[in-house]
Structure formats: structure tokens, C-alpha cells
Amino acid sequence: MKKMYVCVALCLSVVGMAGAAMALTDQEFEVVRSAAEQSLAAVPDNGYHVTAEELRKKIESGNQDFVVVDVREKEEKYKAGHIPGAIYINFKDIVKKESLAKLPKDKDIILYCNTGHEENKSLSSLRMLGYNAYGLKFGYASWKKAKPSEAMLATLENADKANYPVE
């Protein structure tokens, strides 16, 4: 029975990430809250992340015990350059049946996006489904030195101008 509640909680939490808040009963809320608490308590010190150096060593070792997945939203970025051996699956499609069919449950799945935001959404979803998923710490930015995007530069400039309070 407890396993069923955890499964229900995980399903509800994945659906809840779809963008709209869900109206839950008090009982459903407690099931989801409890499952989330257990899930967060189990996160290791590395946060299920690997560094670029750790990934480079895995690739160079020739081991076939992992799959690298580029989850950046625009496939053009993958086509313009990606980590050697990586496959492409948009982070919004990662839990679709056809995408999951490409991901082995008996190997580590190492995800990356530009900076880590999208990969962490995918990482959480795949871990909930029982995959050994990990994210590349700081995403592709940690792998390939590139100038910050215009959006990142604008964000940093805005933060500087806004002088947001810090306590």
C-alpha cells in the first residue's frame, strides 16, 4: 500500500511540474509532501551531479556503462556542437515513451543542458522513474568555454542595475 502511495505521489509531482499548480486533497498533499521529503533526504552530497572532469574521464575510459544525453531545448544547439557520443532528447520530451525507450535502465544516464536548469528537471523526472540519472554540474557551460548568451548578459546587467537587496 505504501509503495502505491509513493507511486501516486511521484506521478502527481511529475504532473505538477507541468506548469500549473494542482488542487490536491489534504490526503493527496500529505502523500506528495512525504514522498518529496523522502526523495530530498536521499539526495547524496554530490546532488546526483558529475563534474566535466569526471565525465571526460568516463568518456576516455571507453566504458560503455553510461549514456550522455543533451537535453537542451533547441536541437540546433546539439547540431552545432555536443559532448562526444551524446544523444539528443529535448528536456520536455524526456519522459515520453519513445524517449524512455532510448534510455537503458541498467546504465548511468548523464544529462546536460546549457547551464543546468533543464537537465535538473529531466534528472528529477528520470530518478522518480527509477533511472540512474545524473546531471553535468553547470551543464554544457562547464564543458565548452563559450561567451555567455545574450540572455545571460542581459540578466547580469539587469541585476547590476537593479541593485537587489541582499541580507
PyRosetta script that sets phi, psi and omega in degrees:
from pyrosetta import init, pose_from_sequence

init()
pose = pose_from_sequence("MKKMYVCVALCLSVVGMAGAAMALTDQEFEVVRSAAEQSLAAVPDNGYHVTAEELRKKIESGNQDFVVVDVREKEEKYKAGHIPGAIYINFKDIVKKESLAKLPKDKDIILYCNTGHEENKSLSSLRMLGYNAYGLKFGYASWKKAKPSEAMLATLENADKANYPVE")
pose.set_psi(1, -43.6)
pose.set_omega(1, 179.8)
pose.set_phi(2, -61.6)
pose.set_psi(2, -39.9)
pose.set_omega(2, 179.6)
pose.set_phi(3, -61.6)
pose.set_psi(3, -38.6)
pose.set_omega(3, 178.8)
pose.set_phi(4, -63.4)
pose.set_psi(4, -42.9)
pose.set_omega(4, 179.5)
pose.set_phi(5, -62.8)
pose.set_psi(5, -39.9)
pose.set_omega(5, 178.5)
pose.set_phi(6, -63.9)
pose.set_psi(6, -43.6)
pose.set_omega(6, 178.1)
pose.set_phi(7, -61.4)
pose.set_psi(7, -44.4)
pose.set_omega(7, 177.8)
pose.set_phi(8, -61.2)
pose.set_psi(8, -44.0)
pose.set_omega(8, -179.1)
pose.set_phi(9, -61.8)
pose.set_psi(9, -44.2)
pose.set_omega(9, -179.7)
pose.set_phi(10, -65.1)
pose.set_psi(10, -41.4)
pose.set_omega(10, 177.8)
pose.set_phi(11, -62.5)
pose.set_psi(11, -44.5)
pose.set_omega(11, 179.3)
pose.set_phi(12, -63.2)
pose.set_psi(12, -38.7)
pose.set_omega(12, -178.8)
pose.set_phi(13, -69.5)
pose.set_psi(13, -37.3)
pose.set_omega(13, 176.7)
pose.set_phi(14, -64.7)
pose.set_psi(14, -45.9)
pose.set_omega(14, 178.3)
pose.set_phi(15, -62.3)
pose.set_psi(15, -37.8)
pose.set_omega(15, -179.6)
pose.set_phi(16, -63.4)
pose.set_psi(16, -25.8)
pose.set_omega(16, 178.7)
pose.set_phi(17, -77.4)
pose.set_psi(17, -0.8)
pose.set_omega(17, -175.5)
pose.set_phi(18, -71.1)
pose.set_psi(18, -5.0)
pose.set_omega(18, 174.7)
pose.set_phi(19, 121.0)
pose.set_psi(19, -23.3)
pose.set_omega(19, 179.9)
pose.set_phi(20, -114.5)
pose.set_psi(20, 140.7)
pose.set_omega(20, 176.5)
pose.set_phi(21, -68.0)
pose.set_psi(21, 143.8)
pose.set_omega(21, -179.0)
pose.set_phi(22, -99.8)
pose.set_psi(22, 142.9)
pose.set_omega(22, 173.5)
pose.set_phi(23, -86.5)
pose.set_psi(23, 112.0)
pose.set_omega(23, -179.0)
pose.set_phi(24, -111.3)
pose.set_psi(24, 148.1)
pose.set_omega(24, 170.9)
pose.set_phi(25, -71.4)
pose.set_psi(25, 166.6)
pose.set_omega(25, 178.2)
pose.set_phi(26, -59.3)
pose.set_psi(26, -39.4)
pose.set_omega(26, 180.0)
pose.set_phi(27, -67.2)
pose.set_psi(27, -44.6)
pose.set_omega(27, 177.9)
pose.set_phi(28, -62.6)
pose.set_psi(28, -42.1)
pose.set_omega(28, 178.4)
pose.set_phi(29, -57.1)
pose.set_psi(29, -45.9)
pose.set_omega(29, -177.9)
pose.set_phi(30, -66.3)
pose.set_psi(30, -36.6)
pose.set_omega(30, 178.0)
pose.set_phi(31, -64.6)
pose.set_psi(31, -46.3)
pose.set_omega(31, -179.9)
pose.set_phi(32, -66.3)
pose.set_psi(32, -44.0)
pose.set_omega(32, -179.9)
pose.set_phi(33, -60.4)
pose.set_psi(33, -44.0)
pose.set_omega(33, 180.0)
pose.set_phi(34, -64.8)
pose.set_psi(34, -44.1)
pose.set_omega(34, 178.7)
pose.set_phi(35, -63.8)
pose.set_psi(35, -40.7)
pose.set_omega(35, 178.4)
pose.set_phi(36, -64.3)
pose.set_psi(36, -41.6)
pose.set_omega(36, 178.4)
pose.set_phi(37, -60.8)
pose.set_psi(37, -45.9)
pose.set_omega(37, 179.2)
pose.set_phi(38, -63.5)
pose.set_psi(38, -41.8)
pose.set_omega(38, -179.4)
pose.set_phi(39, -63.7)
pose.set_psi(39, -46.4)
pose.set_omega(39, -178.9)
pose.set_phi(40, -68.2)
pose.set_psi(40, -33.6)
pose.set_omega(40, 178.7)
pose.set_phi(41, -66.5)
pose.set_psi(41, -24.6)
pose.set_omega(41, -177.2)
pose.set_phi(42, -89.4)
pose.set_psi(42, -4.1)
pose.set_omega(42, -178.2)
pose.set_phi(43, -66.8)
pose.set_psi(43, 125.6)
pose.set_omega(43, -179.7)
pose.set_phi(44, -71.9)
pose.set_psi(44, 169.5)
pose.set_omega(44, -179.4)
pose.set_phi(45, -56.2)
pose.set_psi(45, -32.8)
pose.set_omega(45, -179.7)
pose.set_phi(46, -80.4)
pose.set_psi(46, -0.6)
pose.set_omega(46, 177.4)
pose.set_phi(47, 63.0)
pose.set_psi(47, 23.1)
pose.set_omega(47, -175.4)
pose.set_phi(48, 62.7)
pose.set_psi(48, 36.2)
pose.set_omega(48, 178.2)
pose.set_phi(49, -120.6)
pose.set_psi(49, 150.5)
pose.set_omega(49, 172.8)
pose.set_phi(50, -119.6)
pose.set_psi(50, 152.0)
pose.set_omega(50, 177.5)
pose.set_phi(51, -85.8)
pose.set_psi(51, 165.4)
pose.set_omega(51, 177.2)
pose.set_phi(52, -60.2)
pose.set_psi(52, -38.7)
pose.set_omega(52, -179.8)
pose.set_phi(53, -65.7)
pose.set_psi(53, -41.2)
pose.set_omega(53, 177.6)
pose.set_phi(54, -62.7)
pose.set_psi(54, -41.2)
pose.set_omega(54, 179.1)
pose.set_phi(55, -66.8)
pose.set_psi(55, -42.9)
pose.set_omega(55, 178.3)
pose.set_phi(56, -56.9)
pose.set_psi(56, -43.7)
pose.set_omega(56, 179.9)
pose.set_phi(57, -64.1)
pose.set_psi(57, -39.3)
pose.set_omega(57, 177.7)
pose.set_phi(58, -62.3)
pose.set_psi(58, -45.9)
pose.set_omega(58, -179.1)
pose.set_phi(59, -62.1)
pose.set_psi(59, -47.0)
pose.set_omega(59, -177.5)
pose.set_phi(60, -68.6)
pose.set_psi(60, -22.6)
pose.set_omega(60, -179.3)
pose.set_phi(61, -69.7)
pose.set_psi(61, -21.3)
pose.set_omega(61, -178.3)
pose.set_phi(62, 81.6)
pose.set_psi(62, -1.1)
pose.set_omega(62, 176.6)
pose.set_phi(63, -59.2)
pose.set_psi(63, 147.2)
pose.set_omega(63, 178.3)
pose.set_phi(64, -111.6)
pose.set_psi(64, 26.3)
pose.set_omega(64, -175.2)
pose.set_phi(65, -94.7)
pose.set_psi(65, 19.1)
pose.set_omega(65, -179.7)
pose.set_phi(66, -152.6)
pose.set_psi(66, 160.3)
pose.set_omega(66, 175.6)
pose.set_phi(67, -130.7)
pose.set_psi(67, 134.4)
pose.set_omega(67, 177.4)
pose.set_phi(68, -100.8)
pose.set_psi(68, 131.3)
pose.set_omega(68, -177.3)
pose.set_phi(69, -126.0)
pose.set_psi(69, 121.5)
pose.set_omega(69, 174.3)
pose.set_phi(70, -84.5)
pose.set_psi(70, 117.2)
pose.set_omega(70, -177.0)
pose.set_phi(71, -111.7)
pose.set_psi(71, 18.7)
pose.set_omega(71, 178.6)
pose.set_phi(72, -59.7)
pose.set_psi(72, 147.6)
pose.set_omega(72, -173.1)
pose.set_phi(73, -65.6)
pose.set_psi(73, -33.9)
pose.set_omega(73, -177.3)
pose.set_phi(74, -105.1)
pose.set_psi(74, 119.4)
pose.set_omega(74, -179.5)
pose.set_phi(75, -61.9)
pose.set_psi(75, -24.1)
pose.set_omega(75, 178.5)
pose.set_phi(76, -58.3)
pose.set_psi(76, -34.6)
pose.set_omega(76, 178.7)
pose.set_phi(77, -66.0)
pose.set_psi(77, -39.7)
pose.set_omega(77, 176.0)
pose.set_phi(78, -61.5)
pose.set_psi(78, -46.6)
pose.set_omega(78, -178.5)
pose.set_phi(79, -65.3)
pose.set_psi(79, -28.8)
pose.set_omega(79, -180.0)
pose.set_phi(80, -78.7)
pose.set_psi(80, -15.3)
pose.set_omega(80, 178.9)
pose.set_phi(81, 158.8)
pose.set_psi(81, 133.6)
pose.set_omega(81, -179.4)
pose.set_phi(82, -149.2)
pose.set_psi(82, 167.6)
pose.set_omega(82, 178.5)
pose.set_phi(83, -65.3)
pose.set_psi(83, 137.5)
pose.set_omega(83, -178.0)
pose.set_phi(84, -52.0)
pose.set_psi(84, 130.5)
pose.set_omega(84, 177.4)
pose.set_phi(85, 82.8)
pose.set_psi(85, -4.7)
pose.set_omega(85, -177.6)
pose.set_phi(86, -68.7)
pose.set_psi(86, 146.6)
pose.set_omega(86, 170.1)
pose.set_phi(87, -103.8)
pose.set_psi(87, 162.7)
pose.set_omega(87, -179.0)
pose.set_phi(88, -111.0)
pose.set_psi(88, 128.0)
pose.set_omega(88, 169.4)
pose.set_phi(89, -143.4)
pose.set_psi(89, 118.1)
pose.set_omega(89, 177.7)
pose.set_phi(90, -55.9)
pose.set_psi(90, 137.4)
pose.set_omega(90, -177.0)
pose.set_phi(91, -58.2)
pose.set_psi(91, -28.4)
pose.set_omega(91, 179.5)
pose.set_phi(92, -73.4)
pose.set_psi(92, -16.3)
pose.set_omega(92, -178.2)
pose.set_phi(93, -105.5)
pose.set_psi(93, 1.5)
pose.set_omega(93, -169.0)
pose.set_phi(94, -59.9)
pose.set_psi(94, -31.3)
pose.set_omega(94, -177.9)
pose.set_phi(95, -101.1)
pose.set_psi(95, 9.0)
pose.set_omega(95, 173.5)
pose.set_phi(96, -70.0)
pose.set_psi(96, 147.8)
pose.set_omega(96, -175.7)
pose.set_phi(97, -54.4)
pose.set_psi(97, -42.3)
pose.set_omega(97, -178.2)
pose.set_phi(98, -68.0)
pose.set_psi(98, -29.6)
pose.set_omega(98, 176.6)
pose.set_phi(99, -74.9)
pose.set_psi(99, -45.6)
pose.set_omega(99, 179.5)
pose.set_phi(100, -60.9)
pose.set_psi(100, -30.0)
pose.set_omega(100, 179.1)
pose.set_phi(101, -64.1)
pose.set_psi(101, -21.0)
pose.set_omega(101, 179.1)
pose.set_phi(102, -87.0)
pose.set_psi(102, -9.0)
pose.set_omega(102, -173.2)
pose.set_phi(103, -109.6)
pose.set_psi(103, 116.0)
pose.set_omega(103, -179.9)
pose.set_phi(104, -73.9)
pose.set_psi(104, 139.3)
pose.set_omega(104, 178.7)
pose.set_phi(105, -81.7)
pose.set_psi(105, -12.0)
pose.set_omega(105, -177.5)
pose.set_phi(106, -101.6)
pose.set_psi(106, 12.7)
pose.set_omega(106, 178.3)
pose.set_phi(107, -131.1)
pose.set_psi(107, 158.2)
pose.set_omega(107, 173.6)
pose.set_phi(108, -71.2)
pose.set_psi(108, 139.1)
pose.set_omega(108, 176.2)
pose.set_phi(109, -109.6)
pose.set_psi(109, 117.9)
pose.set_omega(109, 179.7)
pose.set_phi(110, -109.1)
pose.set_psi(110, 115.5)
pose.set_omega(110, -174.7)
pose.set_phi(111, -101.1)
pose.set_psi(111, 148.9)
pose.set_omega(111, 171.0)
pose.set_phi(112, -150.8)
pose.set_psi(112, 151.0)
pose.set_omega(112, 171.9)
pose.set_phi(113, -130.8)
pose.set_psi(113, -152.5)
pose.set_omega(113, -179.8)
pose.set_phi(114, -70.4)
pose.set_psi(114, -51.0)
pose.set_omega(114, -173.9)
pose.set_phi(115, -129.8)
pose.set_psi(115, -7.7)
pose.set_omega(115, 179.3)
pose.set_phi(116, 119.0)
pose.set_psi(116, -12.0)
pose.set_omega(116, -177.2)
pose.set_phi(117, -67.1)
pose.set_psi(117, -56.3)
pose.set_omega(117, -178.5)
pose.set_phi(118, -68.9)
pose.set_psi(118, -37.3)
pose.set_omega(118, -179.2)
pose.set_phi(119, -61.4)
pose.set_psi(119, -33.4)
pose.set_omega(119, -179.4)
pose.set_phi(120, -70.6)
pose.set_psi(120, -31.0)
pose.set_omega(120, 173.9)
pose.set_phi(121, -65.1)
pose.set_psi(121, -45.3)
pose.set_omega(121, 179.2)
pose.set_phi(122, -65.6)
pose.set_psi(122, -42.4)
pose.set_omega(122, -179.1)
pose.set_phi(123, -58.1)
pose.set_psi(123, -49.1)
pose.set_omega(123, -179.3)
pose.set_phi(124, -60.9)
pose.set_psi(124, -44.6)
pose.set_omega(124, -179.0)
pose.set_phi(125, -63.6)
pose.set_psi(125, -45.6)
pose.set_omega(125, -178.8)
pose.set_phi(126, -67.2)
pose.set_psi(126, -38.5)
pose.set_omega(126, 178.1)
pose.set_phi(127, -64.5)
pose.set_psi(127, -37.7)
pose.set_omega(127, 177.3)
pose.set_phi(128, -62.4)
pose.set_psi(128, -29.3)
pose.set_omega(128, -179.8)
pose.set_phi(129, -88.5)
pose.set_psi(129, 1.7)
pose.set_omega(129, 175.8)
pose.set_phi(130, 95.2)
pose.set_psi(130, 8.5)
pose.set_omega(130, 178.4)
pose.set_phi(131, -83.0)
pose.set_psi(131, 151.0)
pose.set_omega(131, 174.7)
pose.set_phi(132, -85.7)
pose.set_psi(132, 72.0)
pose.set_omega(132, -174.8)
pose.set_phi(133, -94.8)
pose.set_psi(133, 142.4)
pose.set_omega(133, 178.3)
pose.set_phi(134, -137.8)
pose.set_psi(134, 155.3)
pose.set_omega(134, 177.2)
pose.set_phi(135, -112.0)
pose.set_psi(135, 149.2)
pose.set_omega(135, 174.6)
pose.set_phi(136, -78.6)
pose.set_psi(136, 116.4)
pose.set_omega(136, -176.6)
pose.set_phi(137, -56.4)
pose.set_psi(137, 122.5)
pose.set_omega(137, -177.9)
pose.set_phi(138, 69.1)
pose.set_psi(138, 14.2)
pose.set_omega(138, 172.3)
pose.set_phi(139, 60.6)
pose.set_psi(139, -156.7)
pose.set_omega(139, -176.7)
pose.set_phi(140, -60.7)
pose.set_psi(140, -25.8)
pose.set_omega(140, 178.5)
pose.set_phi(141, -59.8)
pose.set_psi(141, -27.3)
pose.set_omega(141, 178.4)
pose.set_phi(142, -83.1)
pose.set_psi(142, -14.0)
pose.set_omega(142, -177.5)
pose.set_phi(143, -95.1)
pose.set_psi(143, -44.1)
pose.set_omega(143, -174.9)
pose.set_phi(144, -125.7)
pose.set_psi(144, 117.0)
pose.set_omega(144, 178.7)
pose.set_phi(145, -68.5)
pose.set_psi(145, 124.0)
pose.set_omega(145, 178.6)
pose.set_phi(146, -146.5)
pose.set_psi(146, 153.6)
pose.set_omega(146, 178.7)
pose.set_phi(147, -66.9)
pose.set_psi(147, 148.6)
pose.set_omega(147, 179.6)
pose.set_phi(148, -59.3)
pose.set_psi(148, 148.8)
pose.set_omega(148, 179.2)
pose.set_phi(149, -65.7)
pose.set_psi(149, 162.6)
pose.set_omega(149, 176.8)
pose.set_phi(150, -59.3)
pose.set_psi(150, -37.7)
pose.set_omega(150, 179.6)
pose.set_phi(151, -64.5)
pose.set_psi(151, -41.9)
pose.set_omega(151, 179.2)
pose.set_phi(152, -66.4)
pose.set_psi(152, -43.5)
pose.set_omega(152, 178.7)
pose.set_phi(153, -61.6)
pose.set_psi(153, -41.4)
pose.set_omega(153, 178.6)
pose.set_phi(154, -64.7)
pose.set_psi(154, -39.6)
pose.set_omega(154, 178.5)
pose.set_phi(155, -63.4)
pose.set_psi(155, -45.7)
pose.set_omega(155, 179.2)
pose.set_phi(156, -64.2)
pose.set_psi(156, -41.5)
pose.set_omega(156, 178.1)
pose.set_phi(157, -62.4)
pose.set_psi(157, -43.1)
pose.set_omega(157, 179.4)
pose.set_phi(158, -63.6)
pose.set_psi(158, -41.2)
pose.set_omega(158, 178.9)
pose.set_phi(159, -62.2)
pose.set_psi(159, -39.4)
pose.set_omega(159, 179.4)
pose.set_phi(160, -65.3)
pose.set_psi(160, -45.6)
pose.set_omega(160, -179.1)
pose.set_phi(161, -68.3)
pose.set_psi(161, -39.9)
pose.set_omega(161, -175.8)
pose.set_phi(162, -71.5)
pose.set_psi(162, -26.4)
pose.set_omega(162, -179.6)
pose.set_phi(163, 50.2)
pose.set_psi(163, 55.5)
pose.set_omega(163, -179.0)
pose.set_phi(164, -59.5)
pose.set_psi(164, 143.2)
pose.set_omega(164, -178.4)
pose.set_phi(165, -69.6)
pose.set_psi(165, 146.6)
pose.set_omega(165, 176.8)
pose.set_phi(166, -132.7)
pose.set_psi(166, 134.5)
pose.set_omega(166, 178.0)
pose.set_phi(167, -104.5)
pose.dump_pdb("model.pdb")
